[in-house]
């Protein structure tokens, strides 16, 4: 993609997604009482506004009239927007969501003709996109109960690029721009876990097909082999996946993970991105001085944020944690209290200093808002 240099630099304001990265299925009936006071409509408005901006931003433009599927804005939007539409009783898919889905489907349907988003890292870009395309389309189909031909094509394209040998056998050759954890050396682990989750959720018995089962065994082997070396943030994706593949997480690993989450939880009930991946936090004295002097109102790295808290709560909910669990309730209460006036939840990059009120500076809040909504919608399901 011709804007790669600019785009990679701007992505330094991002921190956590992949895909993001998978869909958190939130199906809320009209009779379900709301957890407390938060606004799904305001969240939908914020996410729609940000998706429109991304679709028209010049560096996001790709070949054949398509748009880059950014980990910070597009993937989280795809994960939650349909569920929000159900909550809001929307009669049809919003135009912005239709454009997003149309772009993804066009790239999948014309895969051999599409150039990679980053031409100077073509193999990595191609593999990463294939996985994320499949995650988006499979999550969409799962909510409708029917596997479409275009989604099967996306899954086939992802499987074709699965690593067959080497240290990362069973995973994918992920793009690494040194931007932890979405586009860094650790990102492929998240991508593999979320892709496996979507495959397990795919309707029509797809995951039971013989060839798919063999691919899944390879993914499982990859995830088990590398689990112990992953930061807490990556291990959360395996906790999320464990409801579908319980063999991935031993009882002792699960207990150790939950104990770590409890220690990382802040007194206000939330979690911070730096506590989930402390090796990546920019916590030097120089950084803290710059942060204080230039952006005194930015949330400091140790304070709770919407992305980390949303991700933890989603993983706890999806793995079957009791609704009355103190740790889970603390996270939900933090989320309810911290929706902004514009409908968003805030989070800041661990990679670079950004003005949180700028369009680029909102990348992390785009992802935070989607994950916060996933968590809160999931809580509504348990109230039915």
Secondary structure, DSSP 4 states (H G I P E B T S, - for coil): -TTHHHHHHHGGG--S-BTTBS-------TTPPPSSS--HHHHHHHHHHHHHHHHH-GGGB-GGG-B---TTTHHHHHHHHHHHHHHTT-SS--HHHHHHHHHHHHHHHTGGGPPPSSGGGHHHHHHHHHHHHHHHHHHHHHHHT---HHHHHHHHHHHHTS--SSTTTTS------SBTTTBSTTHHHHHHHHHHHHHHH-STTGGGSHHHHHHHHHHHHHHHHHGGGS-HHHHHHHHHHTTT-GGGS-HHHHHHHHHHHHHH--TTS---HHHHSGGG----HHHHHHHHHH-TTSPPTTS--HHHHHHHHHHHHHTT--TT-HHHHHHHHHHHHT--TTS------SSS---TTSTGGGHHHHHHHHHHHHHHHHHHHHH-
